[in-house]
Amino acid sequence: MNIRNIFKVLLISMCILATQAHSLGYVSRACPYASALESFTMSWTSNQFMLTRAYLPKLDFTSEYGYKWERWDSSGNYGVWDYTKRSAAGIHPWILVDLYDYLAAIYSFHYWYNFSTHKVEKQENFTTSCNVLNWGVNNW
């Protein structure tokens, strides 16, 4: 290998290592039969600062529409922000909540702090189905 090829390999390696290549995934699922009205934000590579916020329609016959949106936040170590590979919000199967009080829908926000741009990125998601197979990888 000559010096020019070594330089090219080093330059390409430095560029790859200098960028933060994050593969993030997010999903929301409304599965009342599986005791789950929940949203997840996942990092497939390393721990990230993430916040997952889920809004669930709770029955409320005193309101105009018969329901009100109830907010659930992920419970992170830094306030509501998580420094983890997985951030979750909503009603999970291990939480003892009566799901008959909720409609089968979820509106969620997935926040992630981008260390490269020093900005908070956001994805929104709305679903009325289980989305069990919708665990995609999204590059924000």
C-alpha positions, 0 to 999 in steps of 0.5 A: 500500500502506498502513502496515498492509499494509506492517507485515503483510508485514514481520511475516510476512517476519521470522517466516519468516526467524527460523525455521530451515526445514530439509528433511532427507532420509534413506535406507538401501539394501541393494544388494549387486548394486550394491556398496552397503550404505549410509545417507545423511542429506541437507540440501536447504537448507544445511550442517548438523551431521549424523552417519550411523551404519550397522550392517551384519550381517557373517557370523560363524559363531562368534556365536550367530546366524551374524552380528554387527552391524558399525558404520560411521560417517560420517567428518566433519571434526569427529570423526564429525559432518559439517558438510555437506549430505550425510553417508554411512556404510556400504559404498559402491561405491568402497570395496573390501570383499568384500560376500559377508561381509555380509547384505543388510540395514542398520540405520541412525541419522540424527542432526542437530543442530537449531539452533532447539531446541539438541537432537540429532534422530534418525531410525532406518531398517531396510531389506533392499531397494535403496530407490533411489526412497525419497529422501524429504524429512522435516521433523524 
